[in-house]
Amino acid sequence: MKSLRCKGMRDLTPKDMAKFRRIEAAFIECCRGWGYQEIRTPTLEFLHLFTSVGTLSPDMLGRVYSFLDWDGWSGERVVLRPDGTIPVARFYVENLQDISLARLFYVENTFAFESSGVESRERWQCGAELIGGRPLEGDVELITVALETMKNVGIESVQIRLAHAGVLQAFLESLGLSGEKEAEVLDQVFAGNTEVLRTMSGGNPEVESDLNLLFGLKGTTPGFVNNLKAAFSSKLPRMEGSLDQLARVAELLTGLEYDYQIDFTSGRNFEYYTGVIFSFCMGDHRLGGGGRYDELIPLVGGKDVCASGIAIYVDELMKLITDESEREPVLIRTSDSGGLKTSLSLAGELRKAGYSAEFDLGHEDMSRFKWIVDLRSGKGIQLINKSTGKTWDVAQSDELVKQLRGGG
């Protein structure tokens, strides 16, 4: 049978949704505990929000879903949001500019065209944005929110990968790149293609040495960054401030005993990052990412304010977390309509106690049920263990729950 589902889209099964809600609940609880407030932005946004200020990478621009949204004889081109951060920046400019520090979070889907059908065109993410405050400490706060969320759904041993957009931009400028060409190459580097830089080095030994330092080596201490600073500060002084910021974040993460690696190829997709960039990885799984985007708010019409954000990729986390233990199902049978009120009250008590109470509406598959509660007319409550055949007569709901918890 030919599938009626759109290519590149997927259904979420009941088991998928149980995992989804578990991740969502952990993220919401964590964000609220840190003082973040929930918002939700529209699925449709104007295309020019992403393009007029150069906030969408060329790769993503070719994969947005856009169409004309007609209003009389004039129309604006709109998109299904390809990113969560830029709409939040717009939201902040339109609603919260009088607030000096805004902690915002959301759980939303984003869309990107993918022709092979292997990857999903709809992706869910848990995002948090910190607008205002002290930049570097804010970056570490967001990293901690992400790690706490993942830990609370059973995902530990997550490695943080760090980079800095300013370091990369300074290096590209040293190669004589600027403007569109710089953006194009930066996008390829963020996509993991560092060979594009080697083809531009022209075989220059000094440039090759610099390439190996920045992209061939990985570091796990603030000292690694300080060594880079010593190597580049004289020839690329513009890089010094960015390396200072990166070293400070590394120091803070070291103090928290977080596992991190400095990797200048670890950025992805968007051009609006201006400072430290981070991603969260476990093996081959990239579980999320984020970074500092201090220039974005002014670009969408707001005041000059620092900002940083994270996105946790729900679809990736769902592949890794184990099925959460479901509520044990209990089947409730009543022999006549007169027992309906009693059975409803009993079902409510069972649900409060953590069980799933289902009424017998003609279940064909009884294999799911170990326990049956039979409310026989005039005979009280009988608990039946279907696997052993044993029965117990109970007088009250609390006695029933006690018997269930005792395992019969």
C-alpha positions in Angstrom: 0.0 0.0 0.0 1.3 3.4 -0.9 1.9 5.7 2.1 -0.4 8.7 2.3 2.1 10.4 4.6 4.1 13.3 3.0 7.7 12.4 2.2 10.2 13.5 4.9 7.5 13.7 7.5 6.8 11.1 10.3 4.1 10.2 12.7 4.8 10.0 16.4 3.5 6.7 17.9 2.2 6.5 21.5 5.7 5.3 22.6 7.3 8.2 20.7 4.9 10.6 22.4 5.7 9.2 25.8 9.4 9.9 25.2 8.5 13.3 23.7 6.5 14.4 26.7 9.1 13.1 29.1 11.8 15.3 27.4 9.4 18.2 27.2 8.4 17.9 30.9 12.1 17.7 32.0 13.0 20.7 30.0 10.1 22.8 31.2 10.7 21.9 34.8 14.4 22.8 34.5 13.8 26.1 32.7 11.2 27.2 35.3 13.6 26.3 38.0 16.2 28.7 36.5 13.7 31.5 36.1 12.9 31.2 32.4 9.4 32.0 31.1 7.7 30.1 28.3 6.6 31.7 25.0 5.4 30.3 21.7 6.0 32.1 18.4 4.0 31.6 15.2 4.7 28.8 12.7 4.6 31.4 9.9 7.1 34.3 9.8 8.0 36.8 7.1 10.8 35.6 4.9 12.5 39.0 5.1 12.9 38.5 8.9 15.5 35.9 8.0 17.0 37.3 4.9 17.1 41.1 5.0 19.7 41.3 7.8 21.6 38.2 6.6 20.7 36.0 9.5 20.0 32.9 7.5 22.9 30.9 6.0 22.9 30.2 2.3 22.5 26.5 2.9 19.4 27.0 5.0 18.0 29.7 2.6 17.9 27.1 -0.1 15.9 24.7 2.1 13.1 26.9 3.6 9.5 26.4 2.8 8.3 29.8 1.5 5.2 31.0 -0.3 3.2 34.2 -1.0 0.7 35.1 1.7 -1.7 37.3 -0.3 -3.4 40.3 1.3 -5.6 41.9 -1.3 -3.4 42.8 -4.3 -0.2 42.9 -2.4 1.6 39.9 -0.8 4.4 39.1 1.5 6.5 36.0 1.2 6.3 34.0 4.4 8.1 30.8 5.6 7.5 27.9 7.9 10.0 28.9 10.6 13.4 27.3 9.8 14.9 28.4 13.1 13.7 29.1 16.7 16.0 31.9 17.8 15.2 34.5 15.2 11.4 34.6 15.9 12.3 34.9 19.6 14.5 37.9 18.8 11.5 39.5 16.9 9.3 38.7 19.8 11.7 40.4 22.3 11.9 43.5 20.1 8.2 43.8 19.8 7.3 43.0 23.4 10.1 43.0 25.9 12.6 45.7 25.1 12.0 47.6 28.3 13.2 44.5 30.2 16.9 44.5 30.9 17.2 40.7 31.3 14.8 38.3 29.6 14.9 34.5 30.1 12.7 32.8 27.6 12.1 29.2 26.6 9.9 27.3 24.1 9.2 23.9 22.7 8.5 24.2 18.9 9.0 22.6 15.6 11.1 23.9 12.7 11.0 23.1 9.1 13.6 22.5 6.4 13.3 21.0 2.9 15.2 17.7 2.5 15.0 16.0 -0.8 16.2 12.5 -0.1 13.5 11.7 2.4 16.1 10.2 4.8 16.1 13.1 7.2 12.9 14.6 8.6 11.7 17.9 7.3 10.0 18.7 10.6 12.2 18.9 13.6 11.3 19.5 17.2 13.5 21.4 19.6 13.5 22.7 23.2 15.0 26.2 23.1 16.1 28.7 25.6 17.2 32.3 25.0 19.0 34.6 27.5 18.8 38.2 26.4 20.8 40.7 28.5 22.9 40.0 31.6 26.6 39.1 31.8 27.6 37.4 28.5 30.0 34.6 29.5 28.3 33.6 32.7 25.1 33.5 30.6 26.6 31.1 28.2 27.5 28.8 31.0 24.0 29.1 32.5 22.5 27.9 29.2 24.9 25.1 28.9 24.0 24.0 32.4 20.3 24.1 31.6 20.8 21.8 28.6 23.0 19.3 30.6 20.5 19.3 33.5 17.6 18.6 31.1 19.4 15.7 29.5 20.6 14.3 32.8 17.0 14.3 34.0 15.9 12.0 31.2 18.8 9.7 31.8 21.3 11.0 29.3 24.7 11.6 30.9 28.3 11.6 29.7 27.5 14.4 27.2 30.4 16.2 25.8 30.4 20.0 25.1 32.2 21.1 22.0 33.3 24.8 22.0 34.2 27.2 19.2 34.1 31.0 18.7 32.8 32.8 15.7 35.1 35.7 16.2 38.2 33.5 16.0 37.0 32.0 12.7 36.1 35.4 11.2 39.5 36.8 12.2 41.2 33.9 10.5 39.1 34.3 7.3 39.9 38.0 7.1 43.6 37.1 7.3 43.1 35.1 4.1 41.7 38.2 2.4 38.0 37.2 2.6 35.2 39.5 3.5 31.5 40.0 2.8 29.6 37.3 0.9 32.7 35.2 0.3 33.6 35.2 4.0 30.0 34.1 4.8 30.1 31.4 2.2 33.4 29.9 3.5 32.3 30.3 7.2 29.1 28.4 6.4 31.2 25.5 4.9 33.5 25.4 7.8 30.5 25.2 10.2 29.3 22.4 8.1 32.5 20.5 8.8 34.3 21.2 5.5 37.7 22.6 6.5 39.2 21.5 3.2 37.8 24.7 1.6 40.4 26.6 3.7 43.2 24.4 2.5 42.4 25.1 -1.1 42.6 28.8 -0.4 46.0 28.6 1.4 47.8 28.3 -1.9 50.3 25.9 -0.3 51.6 28.7 2.0 53.5 26.9 4.8 52.6 29.5 7.4 48.9 29.4 6.5 49.0 25.6 6.5 50.6 25.7 10.0 47.8 28.0 11.2 45.2 25.8 9.8 46.6 22.8 11.6 46.6 24.8 14.9 43.0 25.9 14.6 41.4 23.0 12.9 43.7 20.0 13.3 44.1 20.1 17.1 41.5 19.7 19.8 41.8 21.0 23.3 40.2 20.2 26.7 41.7 22.9 29.0 41.8 26.7 29.2 45.6 26.3 28.7 45.0 25.1 25.1 43.2 28.4 24.4 46.0 30.3 26.0 48.5 28.5 23.8 46.5 29.5 20.7 46.5 33.1 22.0 50.3 33.1 22.3 50.6 31.7 18.8 48.2 34.2 17.1 48.1 37.4 19.2 51.0 39.0 17.3 50.0 38.2 13.8 46.2 38.3 14.3 45.5 40.8 17.1 41.8 40.9 16.3 41.6 37.2 17.4 42.9 38.0 20.9 39.6 39.2 22.5 37.7 36.2 21.1 40.3 33.8 22.5 40.1 35.5 25.9 36.3 35.0 25.9 36.7 31.3 24.9 39.4 30.8 27.6 37.1 32.3 30.3 34.2 30.0 29.3 36.6 27.1 29.4 37.7 28.1 32.9 34.1 28.3 34.1 33.3 24.8 32.6 36.5 23.4 34.1 35.4 24.7 37.5 32.1 22.9 37.1 33.9 19.7 36.1 32.1 19.6 32.8 33.5 17.5 29.9 34.3 19.8 27.0 36.4 19.9 23.9 37.5 22.9 22.0 36.8 22.2 18.3 36.6 25.1 15.8 34.7 23.0 13.3 31.8 22.4 15.7 29.5 25.3 14.7 26.5 24.7 12.4 24.3 26.4 9.9 23.6 30.0 11.1 25.6 33.1 10.5 24.3 35.1 13.4 26.7 33.8 16.0 29.2 36.4 17.2 30.8 34.8 20.2 31.2 31.4 21.9 29.5 28.6 20.0 28.7 25.3 21.7 27.2 21.9 20.8 26.3 18.8 22.8 27.4 15.4 21.6 27.2 11.8 22.6 29.1 9.6 20.2 27.8 10.3 16.7 24.7 11.9 18.1 24.5 15.7 18.1 22.0 16.4 20.8 21.8 20.2 20.6 23.7 23.4 20.2 23.7 27.1 20.6 25.9 30.2 21.0 26.2 33.9 21.5 24.5 36.2 19.0 25.1 39.8 20.4 24.4 41.5 17.0 21.1 39.8 16.2 18.7 41.9 18.3 19.9 45.2 16.7 19.6 43.5 13.2 15.9 42.9 13.7 15.3 46.4 14.9 16.0 46.3 18.6 18.4 47.9 21.0 22.1 46.9 21.4 21.9 44.0 23.8 23.9 40.8 24.3 22.1 37.5 23.8 22.7 33.8 23.8 20.6 30.7 23.2 20.5 26.9 23.1 18.4 24.3 21.3 18.0 20.7 22.4 17.1 18.4 19.6 14.1 16.4 20.8 14.2 13.9 17.9 17.8 13.0 18.7 17.1 12.6 22.4 14.2 10.3 21.6 16.6 7.9 19.9 18.7 7.6 23.1 16.3 7.5 26.0 14.8 4.3 27.2 11.0 3.8 27.4 9.8 5.2 30.6 7.9 2.6 32.7 4.3 3.0 31.8 1.5 3.0 34.3 0.4 -0.5 35.1 -3.0 -1.1 33.5 -6.0 -2.2 35.6 -9.2 -3.3 33.8 -12.5 -2.4 35.6 -15.6 -4.4 35.0 -19.1 -3.5 36.3 -22.1 -5.7 35.8 -24.8 -3.0 35.5 -25.2 0.7 35.1 -25.9 1.0 38.8 -22.2 0.5 39.5 -21.1 3.3 37.2 -20.7 5.9 39.9 -18.8 3.6 42.1 -16.5 2.4 39.3 -15.8 6.1 38.3 -14.8 6.9 41.8 -12.7 3.8 42.1 -11.0 4.5 38.8 -10.1 8.0 40.0 -8.5 6.6 43.1 -6.5 4.1 41.1 -5.2 6.8 38.7 -4.2 8.9 41.7 -2.2 6.0 43.0 -0.3 5.7 39.7 -2.3 3.1 37.8 -4.0 3.2 34.4 -7.7 2.4 35.0 -9.5 1.3 31.9 -13.2 0.4 31.7 -14.1 -2.9 29.9 -15.7 -1.8 26.7 -15.1 -5.1 24.9 -11.3 -5.6 25.1 -10.2 -8.3 22.8 -6.6 -8.3 23.8 -6.5 -9.1 27.5 -2.7 -9.9 27.6 -1.9 -6.3 28.8 -3.9 -6.7 32.0 -2.5 -8.5 35.0 -5.2 -7.1 37.3 -9.0 -7.0 36.8 -11.3 -5.2 39.2 -14.8 -6.7 39.1 -17.6 -4.6 40.7 -20.4 -7.2 40.9 -23.9 -5.9 41.7 -24.5 -6.1 45.4 -21.3 -8.1 46.0 -18.7 -5.3 46.6 -15.3 -5.1 44.9 -13.4 -8.1 43.8 -9.7 -8.0 42.7 -8.6 -10.7 40.3 -5.0 -11.5 39.5 -5.4 -12.8 35.9 -1.9 -14.4 35.8 -2.5 -16.6 38.9 -6.3 -16.7 39.0 -6.3 -15.7 42.7 -9.1 -13.3 43.9 -9.6 -11.0 46.8 -12.7 -9.3 48.1 -11.9 -5.8 49.2 -14.2 -3.3 51.0 -12.6 0.1 50.1 -10.4 1.7 47.4 -7.4 2.2 49.8 -7.5 -1.5 50.6 -7.6 -2.3 46.9 -4.5 -0.1 46.2 -2.7 -1.7 49.1 -3.4 -5.2 47.7 -2.2 -4.1 44.2 1.0 -2.6 45.6 1.6 -5.8 47.6 1.6 -7.7 44.4 -1.3 -9.9 45.4 
